[in-house]
């Protein structure tokens, strides 16, 4: 069936990210933002009013009325929403992670394939110009190191830091290595709730590449960087600042012709000052601010109209989730010195405080000395 001149779309989830999606879609000339869906009346009404769309309480009300949808609802409901939309012939851009469980992701990917629909996953760092600039130099990487941290956002509380933050770098590492995963080691710590808030993973790929990934969502400042070592050179990427430093070694270095152990004292002094300039030249690139979310939406809409695959397909989102599940399994089985297992690495209190305890006076206030002082 031919698509209409204006793609009829909806945004499901009127939270922070859903609001960004809806406002960008509403501003496009080739899109009719038909509806905003959210179970919370105040949220859907507010966003729908801003975007001049219809506020709806349930995604079932969209069936038969739209061509495509952005799903920015909590991860726990991605599968149910995605399944219903794909069954109805609706193209989907699912915010990461694709689903809460791998079996759910497998079903969504298979359903989209059988229906001939675009299923895109919102791994937005793929649209970062600093990452794109590094790609030609770091093909077939040997070692990847990444740190991703942020202050606690009070969002995505239904998942831990692996599915919230680390999955970005997992997907990037998969895109760089082009290899299956051989082995995973990981540990994690819960700070504020039942899920891990701090995590570290060491991922070994079948081609020998190693990725060391760290993520924290209770940090004091936001950090998003990645270092990539490859046969042709090295890249240091700051995703937040959109900067990249590229080091391309000389042929003498690449061919192992610079024999340090054979250098004289005079040669050592010479190379101390000249080694970076002559053999490890560095190029620093700074990119202007880009609207990565708008680029992601453009990729989604173009994929639908051109009948092509998006930059991050459902299969790629599924593969990232598969590795994330391996990381989570290792975190849950990690044994600490005290005999504790998993991210809850501190013993639970012998007595669990009840909610009403907060309303009671402290022991000091009820002591005889406190009363006498009063």
Helices and strands as residue ranges (DSSP letters): E 7-12, H 16-26, E 31-37, H 41-51, E 54-56, G 59-62, E 68-71, G 75-77, H 78-87, E 91-95, H 102-115, E 119-122, G 124-127, H 129-135, E 141-149, H 161-161, I 162-166, H 167-177, E 181-189, E 198-205, E 210-216, E 223-230, E 233-238, E 243-247, H 251-254, G 260-262, H 265-279, E 282-286, H 292-306, H 314-333, G 355-359, H 363-366, H 368-373
